[in-house]
Protein backbone atom coordinates (compact mmCIF):
# COMPACT_ATOMS: atom_id res chain seq x y z
CA UNK A 1 0.00 0.00 0.00
CA UNK A 2 1.14 3.52 -0.78
CA UNK A 3 0.22 6.68 1.08
CA UNK A 4 0.53 10.19 -0.32
CA UNK A 5 0.25 13.11 2.07
CA UNK A 6 0.28 16.80 1.21
CA UNK A 7 0.85 19.74 3.51
CA UNK A 8 1.38 23.48 3.33
CA UNK A 9 -1.95 24.81 2.15
CA UNK A 10 -3.05 28.04 3.76
CA UNK A 11 -4.79 31.38 3.37
CA UNK A 12 -2.51 34.00 1.84
CA UNK A 13 -2.88 37.45 0.36
CA UNK A 14 -2.48 38.09 -3.34
CA UNK A 15 1.19 38.51 -4.21
CA UNK A 16 2.28 36.23 -1.41
CA UNK A 17 4.02 32.86 -1.49
CA UNK A 18 3.37 29.36 -0.25
CA UNK A 19 5.32 26.12 -0.35
CA UNK A 20 3.48 22.85 -0.62
CA UNK A 21 5.08 19.56 0.33
CA UNK A 22 4.11 16.01 -0.51
CA UNK A 23 5.60 12.75 0.68
CA UNK A 24 4.89 9.26 -0.63
CA UNK A 25 5.44 6.30 1.66
CA UNK A 26 4.73 2.60 1.89
CA UNK A 27 5.44 -0.19 -0.59
CA UNK A 28 7.42 1.82 -3.10
CA UNK A 29 10.07 0.28 -5.32
CA UNK A 30 10.59 3.46 -7.31
CA UNK A 31 8.64 6.51 -8.38
CA UNK A 32 8.38 7.39 -12.04
CA UNK A 33 6.93 10.85 -11.70
CA UNK A 34 5.33 13.18 -9.20
CA UNK A 35 3.10 16.13 -9.79
CA UNK A 36 0.70 18.70 -8.45
CA UNK A 37 -2.85 19.14 -9.64
CA UNK A 38 -5.55 21.52 -8.52
CA UNK A 39 -9.29 21.50 -8.58
CA UNK A 40 -11.82 24.27 -8.20
CA UNK A 41 -15.31 23.26 -7.12
CA UNK A 42 -17.37 22.30 -10.12
CA UNK A 43 -14.40 22.10 -12.46
CA UNK A 44 -12.08 19.37 -13.64
CA UNK A 45 -8.82 18.67 -11.90
CA UNK A 46 -5.95 20.21 -13.85
CA UNK A 47 -2.21 19.68 -13.93
CA UNK A 48 -0.26 22.48 -12.28
CA UNK A 49 3.27 21.08 -12.42
CA UNK A 50 4.96 17.73 -12.91
CA UNK A 51 8.46 16.35 -12.59
CA UNK A 52 9.97 13.16 -13.98
CA UNK A 53 13.61 12.18 -14.41
CA UNK A 54 14.61 15.79 -13.91
CA UNK A 55 12.23 17.14 -16.53
CA UNK A 56 9.54 19.54 -15.45
CA UNK A 57 6.34 20.80 -16.99
CA UNK A 58 4.00 23.57 -15.95
CA UNK A 59 0.56 24.81 -16.76
CA UNK A 60 0.77 28.03 -18.77
CA UNK A 61 -1.07 29.89 -16.03
CA UNK A 62 1.69 29.26 -13.48
CA UNK A 63 4.86 29.41 -15.58
CA UNK A 64 7.40 31.74 -14.04
CA UNK A 65 5.53 31.84 -10.72
CA UNK A 66 5.45 28.22 -9.54
CA UNK A 67 8.41 25.88 -9.28
CA UNK A 68 8.43 22.14 -8.65
CA UNK A 69 11.28 20.25 -7.07
CA UNK A 70 11.76 16.66 -6.00
CA UNK A 71 13.85 14.84 -3.43
CA UNK A 72 14.13 11.29 -4.71
CA UNK A 73 15.78 9.98 -1.56
CA UNK A 74 12.82 11.13 0.50
CA UNK A 75 10.08 10.39 -2.06
CA UNK A 76 9.07 14.01 -1.65
CA UNK A 77 7.96 16.70 -4.04
CA UNK A 78 7.59 20.40 -3.37
CA UNK A 79 5.70 23.19 -5.07
CA UNK A 80 6.97 26.71 -4.48
CA UNK A 81 4.20 29.13 -5.37
CA UNK A 82 5.10 32.80 -5.76
CA UNK A 83 3.14 35.87 -6.80
CA UNK A 84 -0.08 34.11 -5.92
CA UNK A 85 -3.32 35.29 -7.47
CA UNK A 86 -6.92 34.85 -6.35
CA UNK A 87 -7.46 32.55 -9.33
CA UNK A 88 -4.89 30.17 -7.83
CA UNK A 89 -7.41 29.39 -5.10
CA UNK A 90 -8.16 25.67 -5.23
CA UNK A 91 -7.61 22.34 -3.55
CA UNK A 92 -4.16 21.15 -4.52
CA UNK A 93 -3.55 17.43 -4.93
CA UNK A 94 -0.29 15.54 -5.09
CA UNK A 95 0.10 12.63 -7.48
CA UNK A 96 2.76 9.95 -7.28
CA UNK A 97 3.19 7.62 -10.24
CA UNK A 98 4.74 4.42 -8.92
CA UNK A 99 6.67 1.89 -10.99
CA UNK A 100 5.20 -1.59 -10.65
CA UNK A 101 5.96 -5.01 -12.04
CA UNK A 102 6.16 -5.60 -15.78
CA UNK A 103 6.48 -1.90 -16.49
CA UNK A 104 3.10 -1.01 -15.09
CA UNK A 105 2.50 2.41 -13.58
CA UNK A 106 0.19 3.05 -10.66
CA UNK A 107 -1.22 6.43 -9.71
CA UNK A 108 -1.70 7.41 -6.08
CA UNK A 109 -3.30 10.62 -4.85
CA UNK A 110 -3.18 12.59 -1.67
CA UNK A 111 -6.22 13.91 0.14
CA UNK A 112 -5.64 17.48 -1.03
CA UNK A 113 -4.65 20.69 0.68
CA UNK A 114 -6.59 23.94 0.41
CA UNK A 115 -4.90 27.04 -0.95
CA UNK A 116 -6.89 30.25 -0.67
CA UNK A 117 -5.60 33.53 -2.07
CA UNK A 118 -7.42 36.66 -0.95
CA UNK A 119 -7.51 39.82 -3.05
C-alpha positions as YAML, in Angstrom:
chain: A
units: angstrom
residues:
- id: 1
  name: UNK
  ca: [0.00, 0.00, 0.00]
- id: 2
  name: UNK
  ca: [1.14, 3.52, -0.78]
- id: 3
  name: UNK
  ca: [0.22, 6.68, 1.08]
- id: 4
  name: UNK
  ca: [0.53, 10.19, -0.32]
- id: 5
  name: UNK
  ca: [0.25, 13.11, 2.07]
- id: 6
  name: UNK
  ca: [0.28, 16.80, 1.21]
- id: 7
  name: UNK
  ca: [0.85, 19.74, 3.51]
- id: 8
  name: UNK
  ca: [1.38, 23.48, 3.33]
- id: 9
  name: UNK
  ca: [-1.95, 24.81, 2.15]
- id: 10
  name: UNK
  ca: [-3.05, 28.04, 3.76]
- id: 11
  name: UNK
  ca: [-4.79, 31.38, 3.37]
- id: 12
  name: UNK
  ca: [-2.51, 34.00, 1.84]
- id: 13
  name: UNK
  ca: [-2.88, 37.45, 0.36]
- id: 14
  name: UNK
  ca: [-2.48, 38.09, -3.34]
- id: 15
  name: UNK
  ca: [1.19, 38.51, -4.21]
- id: 16
  name: UNK
  ca: [2.28, 36.23, -1.41]
- id: 17
  name: UNK
  ca: [4.02, 32.86, -1.49]
- id: 18
  name: UNK
  ca: [3.37, 29.36, -0.25]
- id: 19
  name: UNK
  ca: [5.32, 26.12, -0.35]
- id: 20
  name: UNK
  ca: [3.48, 22.85, -0.62]
- id: 21
  name: UNK
  ca: [5.08, 19.56, 0.33]
- id: 22
  name: UNK
  ca: [4.11, 16.01, -0.51]
- id: 23
  name: UNK
  ca: [5.60, 12.75, 0.68]
- id: 24
  name: UNK
  ca: [4.89, 9.26, -0.63]
- id: 25
  name: UNK
  ca: [5.44, 6.30, 1.66]
- id: 26
  name: UNK
  ca: [4.73, 2.60, 1.89]
- id: 27
  name: UNK
  ca: [5.44, -0.19, -0.59]
- id: 28
  name: UNK
  ca: [7.42, 1.82, -3.10]
- id: 29
  name: UNK
  ca: [10.07, 0.28, -5.32]
- id: 30
  name: UNK
  ca: [10.59, 3.46, -7.31]
- id: 31
  name: UNK
  ca: [8.64, 6.51, -8.38]
- id: 32
  name: UNK
  ca: [8.38, 7.39, -12.04]
- id: 33
  name: UNK
  ca: [6.93, 10.85, -11.70]
- id: 34
  name: UNK
  ca: [5.33, 13.18, -9.20]
- id: 35
  name: UNK
  ca: [3.10, 16.13, -9.79]
- id: 36
  name: UNK
  ca: [0.70, 18.70, -8.45]
- id: 37
  name: UNK
  ca: [-2.85, 19.14, -9.64]
- id: 38
  name: UNK
  ca: [-5.55, 21.52, -8.52]
- id: 39
  name: UNK
  ca: [-9.29, 21.50, -8.58]
- id: 40
  name: UNK
  ca: [-11.82, 24.27, -8.20]
- id: 41
  name: UNK
  ca: [-15.31, 23.26, -7.12]
- id: 42
  name: UNK
  ca: [-17.37, 22.30, -10.12]
- id: 43
  name: UNK
  ca: [-14.40, 22.10, -12.46]
- id: 44
  name: UNK
  ca: [-12.08, 19.37, -13.64]
- id: 45
  name: UNK
  ca: [-8.82, 18.67, -11.90]
- id: 46
  name: UNK
  ca: [-5.95, 20.21, -13.85]
- id: 47
  name: UNK
  ca: [-2.21, 19.68, -13.93]
- id: 48
  name: UNK
  ca: [-0.26, 22.48, -12.28]
- id: 49
  name: UNK
  ca: [3.27, 21.08, -12.42]
- id: 50
  name: UNK
  ca: [4.96, 17.73, -12.91]
- id: 51
  name: UNK
  ca: [8.46, 16.35, -12.59]
- id: 52
  name: UNK
  ca: [9.97, 13.16, -13.98]
- id: 53
  name: UNK
  ca: [13.61, 12.18, -14.41]
- id: 54
  name: UNK
  ca: [14.61, 15.79, -13.91]
- id: 55
  name: UNK
  ca: [12.23, 17.14, -16.53]
- id: 56
  name: UNK
  ca: [9.54, 19.54, -15.45]
- id: 57
  name: UNK
  ca: [6.34, 20.80, -16.99]
- id: 58
  name: UNK
  ca: [4.00, 23.57, -15.95]
- id: 59
  name: UNK
  ca: [0.56, 24.81, -16.76]
- id: 60
  name: UNK
  ca: [0.77, 28.03, -18.77]
- id: 61
  name: UNK
  ca: [-1.07, 29.89, -16.03]
- id: 62
  name: UNK
  ca: [1.69, 29.26, -13.48]
- id: 63
  name: UNK
  ca: [4.86, 29.41, -15.58]
- id: 64
  name: UNK
  ca: [7.40, 31.74, -14.04]
- id: 65
  name: UNK
  ca: [5.53, 31.84, -10.72]
- id: 66
  name: UNK
  ca: [5.45, 28.22, -9.54]
- id: 67
  name: UNK
  ca: [8.41, 25.88, -9.28]
- id: 68
  name: UNK
  ca: [8.43, 22.14, -8.65]
- id: 69
  name: UNK
  ca: [11.28, 20.25, -7.07]
- id: 70
  name: UNK
  ca: [11.76, 16.66, -6.00]
- id: 71
  name: UNK
  ca: [13.85, 14.84, -3.43]
- id: 72
  name: UNK
  ca: [14.13, 11.29, -4.71]
- id: 73
  name: UNK
  ca: [15.78, 9.98, -1.56]
- id: 74
  name: UNK
  ca: [12.82, 11.13, 0.50]
- id: 75
  name: UNK
  ca: [10.08, 10.39, -2.06]
- id: 76
  name: UNK
  ca: [9.07, 14.01, -1.65]
- id: 77
  name: UNK
  ca: [7.96, 16.70, -4.04]
- id: 78
  name: UNK
  ca: [7.59, 20.40, -3.37]
- id: 79
  name: UNK
  ca: [5.70, 23.19, -5.07]
- id: 80
  name: UNK
  ca: [6.97, 26.71, -4.48]
- id: 81
  name: UNK
  ca: [4.20, 29.13, -5.37]
- id: 82
  name: UNK
  ca: [5.10, 32.80, -5.76]
- id: 83
  name: UNK
  ca: [3.14, 35.87, -6.80]
- id: 84
  name: UNK
  ca: [-0.08, 34.11, -5.92]
- id: 85
  name: UNK
  ca: [-3.32, 35.29, -7.47]
- id: 86
  name: UNK
  ca: [-6.92, 34.85, -6.35]
- id: 87
  name: UNK
  ca: [-7.46, 32.55, -9.33]
- id: 88
  name: UNK
  ca: [-4.89, 30.17, -7.83]
- id: 89
  name: UNK
  ca: [-7.41, 29.39, -5.10]
- id: 90
  name: UNK
  ca: [-8.16, 25.67, -5.23]
- id: 91
  name: UNK
  ca: [-7.61, 22.34, -3.55]
- id: 92
  name: UNK
  ca: [-4.16, 21.15, -4.52]
- id: 93
  name: UNK
  ca: [-3.55, 17.43, -4.93]
- id: 94
  name: UNK
  ca: [-0.29, 15.54, -5.09]
- id: 95
  name: UNK
  ca: [0.10, 12.63, -7.48]
- id: 96
  name: UNK
  ca: [2.76, 9.95, -7.28]
- id: 97
  name: UNK
  ca: [3.19, 7.62, -10.24]
- id: 98
  name: UNK
  ca: [4.74, 4.42, -8.92]
- id: 99
  name: UNK
  ca: [6.67, 1.89, -10.99]
- id: 100
  name: UNK
  ca: [5.20, -1.59, -10.65]
- id: 101
  name: UNK
  ca: [5.96, -5.01, -12.04]
- id: 102
  name: UNK
  ca: [6.16, -5.60, -15.78]
- id: 103
  name: UNK
  ca: [6.48, -1.90, -16.49]
- id: 104
  name: UNK
  ca: [3.10, -1.01, -15.09]
- id: 105
  name: UNK
  ca: [2.50, 2.41, -13.58]
- id: 106
  name: UNK
  ca: [0.19, 3.05, -10.66]
- id: 107
  name: UNK
  ca: [-1.22, 6.43, -9.71]
- id: 108
  name: UNK
  ca: [-1.70, 7.41, -6.08]
- id: 109
  name: UNK
  ca: [-3.30, 10.62, -4.85]
- id: 110
  name: UNK
  ca: [-3.18, 12.59, -1.67]
- id: 111
  name: UNK
  ca: [-6.22, 13.91, 0.14]
- id: 112
  name: UNK
  ca: [-5.64, 17.48, -1.03]
- id: 113
  name: UNK
  ca: [-4.65, 20.69, 0.68]
- id: 114
  name: UNK
  ca: [-6.59, 23.94, 0.41]
- id: 115
  name: UNK
  ca: [-4.90, 27.04, -0.95]
- id: 116
  name: UNK
  ca: [-6.89, 30.25, -0.67]
- id: 117
  name: UNK
  ca: [-5.60, 33.53, -2.07]
- id: 118
  name: UNK
  ca: [-7.42, 36.66, -0.95]
- id: 119
  name: UNK
  ca: [-7.51, 39.82, -3.05]
...
